[in-house]
Amino acid sequence: TEVVDDMAREAGMPAHGPLAGPPPAGGAASDGDPIRRLESGMLRIERANLQILSSLQKLLMSTARV
């Protein structure tokens, strides 16, 4: 999770790992609605996945040039 947190920070997104602290008050994560909490979590995972794919693509492109 530290790697994902670092990548999230680099992308300008808040980190969500154990060192990130509690979720911001008033956000979907603090809602009592479990569907909204689930959607919020799924969106965070999707953003992290896209960032990971982007980083992998950059890595592959840099190794292809060597």
C-alpha positions as CSV (number, residue, x, y, z in Angstrom):
1,T,0.0,0.0,0.0
2,E,2.9,2.4,0.5
3,V,3.7,2.2,-3.2
4,V,0.1,2.9,-4.1
5,D,0.0,5.8,-1.6
6,D,3.2,7.2,-3.2
7,M,1.7,6.8,-6.7
8,A,-1.5,8.5,-5.5
9,R,0.4,11.4,-4.1
10,E,2.4,11.8,-7.3
11,A,-0.9,11.9,-9.3
12,G,-2.2,14.6,-6.9
13,M,-4.7,12.2,-5.3
14,P,-5.0,11.7,-1.5
15,A,-3.3,8.5,-0.2
16,H,-5.6,5.9,1.3
17,G,-3.3,3.5,3.0
18,P,-2.8,3.0,6.8
19,L,-0.5,6.1,7.0
20,A,-3.1,8.3,5.3
21,G,-5.2,9.0,8.4
22,P,-8.9,9.0,8.6
23,P,-11.1,9.9,5.5
24,P,-12.1,13.5,5.2
25,A,-15.2,14.5,7.1
26,G,-18.3,15.0,4.8
27,G,-17.0,12.8,2.1
28,A,-18.7,9.7,0.8
29,A,-16.5,7.6,3.0
30,S,-18.1,9.1,6.1
31,D,-21.7,8.6,4.8
32,G,-23.8,6.0,6.5
33,D,-25.0,4.7,3.1
34,P,-23.1,1.5,2.4
35,I,-23.7,1.7,-1.4
36,R,-22.1,5.2,-1.5
37,R,-19.1,3.9,0.6
38,L,-18.8,0.9,-1.8
39,E,-18.9,3.2,-4.9
40,S,-16.3,5.5,-3.3
41,G,-14.0,2.6,-2.6
42,M,-14.4,1.2,-6.1
43,L,-13.6,4.6,-7.6
44,R,-10.4,4.8,-5.5
45,I,-9.4,1.3,-6.6
46,E,-10.1,2.2,-10.2
47,R,-8.0,5.4,-10.0
48,A,-5.2,3.4,-8.4
49,N,-5.4,0.7,-11.0
50,L,-5.2,3.3,-13.8
51,Q,-2.1,4.9,-12.1
52,I,-0.5,1.5,-11.8
53,L,-1.1,0.8,-15.5
54,S,0.2,4.2,-16.5
55,S,3.4,3.6,-14.5
56,L,3.8,0.1,-16.0
57,Q,3.4,1.6,-19.5
58,K,6.1,4.2,-18.7
59,L,8.4,1.5,-17.4
60,L,7.9,-0.7,-20.4
61,M,8.5,2.3,-22.7
62,S,11.7,3.2,-20.9
63,T,13.0,-0.4,-21.0
64,A,12.2,-0.7,-24.7
65,R,14.5,2.2,-25.5
66,V,17.5,0.6,-23.8
